[in-house]
Amino acid sequence: MFGAMLEEIEKLGIEQAELIVIEGNERAKHMYENFGFTETGRRPKANKYDDGTYADDILMTKFFE
């Protein structure tokens, strides 16, 4: 389903797609990398948890050529 969505985005002539994944969610990050996304930025400590710890938001971008 995700791959089909990316194909439609590319057909529309859109040059890039962006998403955010939370630091520590390696399974999701790896899946997005398999679809051609790369890490292009971070928002440090964007997520604070009840135990007082933090996690960054990782911005990932796929560029269509």
C-alpha distance (Angstrom), angle and dihedral (degrees) to the residues before:
residue distance angle dihedral
M1 . . .
F2 3.82 . .
G3 3.81 91.2 .
A4 3.81 91.2 50.6
M5 3.80 90.0 52.1
L6 3.81 91.1 52.1
E7 3.82 90.3 50.0
E8 3.80 90.4 53.7
I9 3.80 91.3 48.1
E10 3.79 90.2 52.7
K11 3.83 92.1 47.4
L12 3.79 88.9 55.6
G13 3.80 89.4 59.6
I14 3.79 95.1 -112.9
E15 3.79 109.0 157.5
Q16 3.79 100.3 -149.8
A17 3.79 144.2 9.8
E18 3.80 123.7 -150.6
L19 3.79 134.7 -163.9
I20 3.77 140.1 166.6
V21 3.79 125.9 -128.9
I22 3.80 124.3 -175.8
E23 3.79 117.0 -114.3
G24 3.79 109.9 -102.1
N25 3.80 95.2 34.8
E26 3.80 91.9 108.0
R27 3.79 94.2 160.7
A28 3.81 92.4 60.0
K29 3.82 93.0 40.5
H30 3.79 90.7 52.9
M31 3.82 91.7 48.7
Y32 3.81 91.4 52.0
E33 3.81 90.6 48.1
N34 3.81 88.3 53.8
F35 3.81 87.6 56.9
G36 3.81 90.7 53.3
F37 3.80 101.9 -94.8
T38 3.80 119.7 140.9
E39 3.78 130.8 -165.8
T40 3.80 108.8 -98.5
G41 3.78 102.6 167.5
R42 3.79 149.9 -17.3
R43 3.77 139.7 -132.1
P44 3.80 103.6 -147.9
K45 3.79 117.6 -133.6
A46 3.81 92.0 -3.9
N47 3.80 91.6 149.7
K48 3.81 124.4 51.1
Y49 3.78 119.1 -168.0
D50 3.81 130.3 -152.5
D51 3.81 91.0 -104.3
G52 3.83 90.7 59.8
T53 3.81 96.4 -105.8
Y54 3.78 124.6 126.9
A55 3.79 137.3 -145.4
D56 3.79 129.7 -162.8
D57 3.77 125.0 -122.8
I58 3.81 108.5 -123.3
L59 3.80 115.2 -148.9
M60 3.80 111.9 -147.6
T61 3.80 125.4 -171.1
K62 3.79 134.4 -168.3
F63 3.79 115.7 -159.9
F64 3.80 117.9 -153.4
E65 3.78 117.4 -148.3
